[in-house]
Amino acid sequence: MVLHVNLKSMLTSQTWSYTKSHIRILCHDISSIIIHHNSISYKHA
């Protein structure tokens, strides 16, 4: 039972770190797109 809990928490932490790195990449992409879009908007204004 303890082993099962440890395995589950280990998997969860691995999945979480994997998810966090993906969220970081996604946030970077989104911010890049927003900055790019804003610079285009300012040129048109």
Jmol script that loads the backbone (N, CA, C; Angstrom):
load data "model"
ATOM      1  N   MET A   1       0.836  -1.198   0.000  1.00  0.00           N
ATOM      2  CA  MET A   1       0.000   0.000   0.000  1.00  0.00           C
ATOM      3  C   MET A   1       0.877   1.256   0.000  1.00  0.00           C
ATOM      4  N   VAL A   2       1.885   1.247   0.863  1.00  0.00           N
ATOM      5  CA  VAL A   2       2.795   2.402   0.917  1.00  0.00           C
ATOM      6  C   VAL A   2       3.550   2.546  -0.407  1.00  0.00           C
ATOM      7  N   LEU A   3       3.978   1.416  -0.942  1.00  0.00           N
ATOM      8  CA  LEU A   3       4.693   1.414  -2.215  1.00  0.00           C
ATOM      9  C   LEU A   3       3.811   2.008  -3.317  1.00  0.00           C
ATOM     10  N   HIS A   4       2.541   1.633  -3.303  1.00  0.00           N
ATOM     11  CA  HIS A   4       1.598   2.141  -4.296  1.00  0.00           C
ATOM     12  C   HIS A   4       1.476   3.661  -4.201  1.00  0.00           C
ATOM     13  N   VAL A   5       1.375   4.163  -2.985  1.00  0.00           N
ATOM     14  CA  VAL A   5       1.263   5.618  -2.775  1.00  0.00           C
ATOM     15  C   VAL A   5       2.537   6.319  -3.249  1.00  0.00           C
ATOM     16  N   ASN A   6       3.698   5.744  -2.899  1.00  0.00           N
ATOM     17  CA  ASN A   6       4.968   6.336  -3.322  1.00  0.00           C
ATOM     18  C   ASN A   6       5.088   6.358  -4.844  1.00  0.00           C
ATOM     19  N   LEU A   7       4.711   5.276  -5.469  1.00  0.00           N
ATOM     20  CA  LEU A   7       4.765   5.188  -6.919  1.00  0.00           C
ATOM     21  C   LEU A   7       3.841   6.233  -7.544  1.00  0.00           C
ATOM     22  N   LYS A   8       2.660   6.362  -6.972  1.00  0.00           N
ATOM     23  CA  LYS A   8       1.686   7.317  -7.492  1.00  0.00           C
ATOM     24  C   LYS A   8       2.198   8.749  -7.348  1.00  0.00           C
ATOM     25  N   SER A   9       2.736   9.088  -6.196  1.00  0.00           N
ATOM     26  CA  SER A   9       3.245  10.443  -5.985  1.00  0.00           C
ATOM     27  C   SER A   9       4.457  10.716  -6.874  1.00  0.00           C
ATOM     28  N   MET A  10       5.288   9.693  -7.095  1.00  0.00           N
ATOM     29  CA  MET A  10       6.439   9.828  -7.971  1.00  0.00           C
ATOM     30  C   MET A  10       5.976  10.111  -9.402  1.00  0.00           C
ATOM     31  N   LEU A  11       5.022   9.337  -9.870  1.00  0.00           N
ATOM     32  CA  LEU A  11       4.484   9.542 -11.212  1.00  0.00           C
ATOM     33  C   LEU A  11       3.854  10.920 -11.329  1.00  0.00           C
ATOM     34  N   THR A  12       3.126  11.316 -10.298  1.00  0.00           N
ATOM     35  CA  THR A  12       2.463  12.615 -10.315  1.00  0.00           C
ATOM     36  C   THR A  12       3.485  13.740 -10.402  1.00  0.00           C
ATOM     37  N   SER A  13       4.554  13.646  -9.628  1.00  0.00           N
ATOM     38  CA  SER A  13       5.574  14.697  -9.647  1.00  0.00           C
ATOM     39  C   SER A  13       6.278  14.745 -11.005  1.00  0.00           C
ATOM     40  N   GLN A  14       6.538  13.585 -11.600  1.00  0.00           N
ATOM     41  CA  GLN A  14       7.155  13.551 -12.931  1.00  0.00           C
ATOM     42  C   GLN A  14       6.220  14.185 -13.956  1.00  0.00           C
ATOM     43  N   THR A  15       4.957  13.808 -13.893  1.00  0.00           N
ATOM     44  CA  THR A  15       3.967  14.359 -14.813  1.00  0.00           C
ATOM     45  C   THR A  15       3.846  15.860 -14.618  1.00  0.00           C
ATOM     46  N   TRP A  16       3.888  16.296 -13.348  1.00  0.00           N
ATOM     47  CA  TRP A  16       3.747  17.722 -13.042  1.00  0.00           C
ATOM     48  C   TRP A  16       4.932  18.503 -13.597  1.00  0.00           C
ATOM     49  N   SER A  17       6.150  17.996 -13.424  1.00  0.00           N
ATOM     50  CA  SER A  17       7.326  18.707 -13.937  1.00  0.00           C
ATOM     51  C   SER A  17       7.284  18.751 -15.467  1.00  0.00           C
ATOM     52  N   TYR A  18       6.821  17.664 -16.072  1.00  0.00           N
ATOM     53  CA  TYR A  18       6.664  17.609 -17.525  1.00  0.00           C
ATOM     54  C   TYR A  18       5.632  18.637 -17.977  1.00  0.00           C
ATOM     55  N   THR A  19       4.499  18.688 -17.244  1.00  0.00           N
ATOM     56  CA  THR A  19       3.436  19.643 -17.559  1.00  0.00           C
ATOM     57  C   THR A  19       3.927  21.069 -17.371  1.00  0.00           C
ATOM     58  N   LYS A  20       4.672  21.306 -16.293  1.00  0.00           N
ATOM     59  CA  LYS A  20       5.180  22.652 -16.028  1.00  0.00           C
ATOM     60  C   LYS A  20       6.078  23.126 -17.152  1.00  0.00           C
ATOM     61  N   SER A  21       6.958  22.262 -17.652  1.00  0.00           N
ATOM     62  CA  SER A  21       7.851  22.667 -18.736  1.00  0.00           C
ATOM     63  C   SER A  21       7.046  22.983 -19.995  1.00  0.00           C
ATOM     64  N   HIS A  22       5.987  22.217 -20.232  1.00  0.00           N
ATOM     65  CA  HIS A  22       5.121  22.489 -21.379  1.00  0.00           C
ATOM     66  C   HIS A  22       4.374  23.796 -21.215  1.00  0.00           C
ATOM     67  N   ILE A  23       3.876  24.056 -20.004  1.00  0.00           N
ATOM     68  CA  ILE A  23       3.171  25.313 -19.740  1.00  0.00           C
ATOM     69  C   ILE A  23       4.124  26.479 -19.969  1.00  0.00           C
ATOM     70  N   ARG A  24       5.370  26.330 -19.521  1.00  0.00           N
ATOM     71  CA  ARG A  24       6.364  27.394 -19.700  1.00  0.00           C
ATOM     72  C   ARG A  24       6.577  27.669 -21.180  1.00  0.00           C
ATOM     73  N   ILE A  25       6.707  26.613 -21.990  1.00  0.00           N
ATOM     74  CA  ILE A  25       6.903  26.758 -23.436  1.00  0.00           C
ATOM     75  C   ILE A  25       5.669  27.409 -24.068  1.00  0.00           C
ATOM     76  N   LEU A  26       4.487  26.943 -23.665  1.00  0.00           N
ATOM     77  CA  LEU A  26       3.245  27.505 -24.191  1.00  0.00           C
ATOM     78  C   LEU A  26       3.136  28.978 -23.854  1.00  0.00           C
ATOM     79  N   CYS A  27       3.418  29.334 -22.597  1.00  0.00           N
ATOM     80  CA  CYS A  27       3.339  30.735 -22.176  1.00  0.00           C
ATOM     81  C   CYS A  27       4.312  31.578 -22.986  1.00  0.00           C
ATOM     82  N   HIS A  28       5.487  31.054 -23.240  1.00  0.00           N
ATOM     83  CA  HIS A  28       6.485  31.781 -24.023  1.00  0.00           C
ATOM     84  C   HIS A  28       5.981  31.999 -25.441  1.00  0.00           C
ATOM     85  N   ASP A  29       5.401  30.958 -26.043  1.00  0.00           N
ATOM     86  CA  ASP A  29       4.852  31.075 -27.394  1.00  0.00           C
ATOM     87  C   ASP A  29       3.730  32.095 -27.433  1.00  0.00           C
ATOM     88  N   ILE A  30       2.821  32.012 -26.467  1.00  0.00           N
ATOM     89  CA  ILE A  30       1.676  32.925 -26.426  1.00  0.00           C
ATOM     90  C   ILE A  30       2.154  34.360 -26.252  1.00  0.00           C
ATOM     91  N   SER A  31       3.105  34.592 -25.343  1.00  0.00           N
ATOM     92  CA  SER A  31       3.600  35.952 -25.126  1.00  0.00           C
ATOM     93  C   SER A  31       4.310  36.462 -26.378  1.00  0.00           C
ATOM     94  N   SER A  32       5.028  35.593 -27.078  1.00  0.00           N
ATOM     95  CA  SER A  32       5.693  35.994 -28.320  1.00  0.00           C
ATOM     96  C   SER A  32       4.662  36.418 -29.359  1.00  0.00           C
ATOM     97  N   ILE A  33       3.593  35.648 -29.476  1.00  0.00           N
ATOM     98  CA  ILE A  33       2.527  35.956 -30.431  1.00  0.00           C
ATOM     99  C   ILE A  33       1.868  37.284 -30.071  1.00  0.00           C
ATOM    100  N   ILE A  34       1.580  37.474 -28.778  1.00  0.00           N
ATOM    101  CA  ILE A  34       0.931  38.713 -28.327  1.00  0.00           C
ATOM    102  C   ILE A  34       1.837  39.907 -28.604  1.00  0.00           C
ATOM    103  N   ILE A  35       3.127  39.780 -28.302  1.00  0.00           N
ATOM    104  CA  ILE A  35       4.071  40.880 -28.537  1.00  0.00           C
ATOM    105  C   ILE A  35       4.148  41.172 -30.033  1.00  0.00           C
ATOM    106  N   HIS A  36       4.237  40.142 -30.844  1.00  0.00           N
ATOM    107  CA  HIS A  36       4.300  40.295 -32.296  1.00  0.00           C
ATOM    108  C   HIS A  36       3.033  40.972 -32.802  1.00  0.00           C
ATOM    109  N   HIS A  37       1.878  40.527 -32.330  1.00  0.00           N
ATOM    110  CA  HIS A  37       0.594  41.093 -32.730  1.00  0.00           C
ATOM    111  C   HIS A  37       0.504  42.559 -32.324  1.00  0.00           C
ATOM    112  N   ASN A  38       0.950  42.871 -31.108  1.00  0.00           N
ATOM    113  CA  ASN A  38       0.901  44.252 -30.634  1.00  0.00           C
ATOM    114  C   ASN A  38       1.813  45.147 -31.459  1.00  0.00           C
ATOM    115  N   SER A  39       2.980  44.673 -31.844  1.00  0.00           N
ATOM    116  CA  SER A  39       3.899  45.496 -32.626  1.00  0.00           C
ATOM    117  C   SER A  39       3.297  45.769 -34.005  1.00  0.00           C
ATOM    118  N   ILE A  40       2.588  44.795 -34.580  1.00  0.00           N
ATOM    119  CA  ILE A  40       1.896  44.995 -35.857  1.00  0.00           C
ATOM    120  C   ILE A  40       0.784  46.025 -35.678  1.00  0.00           C
ATOM    121  N   SER A  41       0.037  45.912 -34.579  1.00  0.00           N
ATOM    122  CA  SER A  41      -1.059  46.842 -34.320  1.00  0.00           C
ATOM    123  C   SER A  41      -0.531  48.262 -34.175  1.00  0.00           C
ATOM    124  N   TYR A  42       0.604  48.424 -33.493  1.00  0.00           N
ATOM    125  CA  TYR A  42       1.163  49.760 -33.302  1.00  0.00           C
ATOM    126  C   TYR A  42       1.614  50.352 -34.637  1.00  0.00           C
ATOM    127  N   LYS A  43       2.118  49.536 -35.532  1.00  0.00           N
ATOM    128  CA  LYS A  43       2.540  50.036 -36.838  1.00  0.00           C
ATOM    129  C   LYS A  43       1.339  50.555 -37.626  1.00  0.00           C
ATOM    130  N   HIS A  44       0.195  49.867 -37.498  1.00  0.00           N
ATOM    131  CA  HIS A  44      -1.007  50.285 -38.219  1.00  0.00           C
ATOM    132  C   HIS A  44      -1.619  51.533 -37.617  1.00  0.00           C
ATOM    133  N   ALA A  45      -1.474  51.732 -36.318  1.00  0.00           N
ATOM    134  CA  ALA A  45      -2.148  52.824 -35.622  1.00  0.00           C
ATOM    135  C   ALA A  45      -1.652  54.196 -36.069  1.00  0.00           C
TER     136      ALA A  45
END
end "model"
wireframe off; spacefill off
backbone 0.3
color backbone group
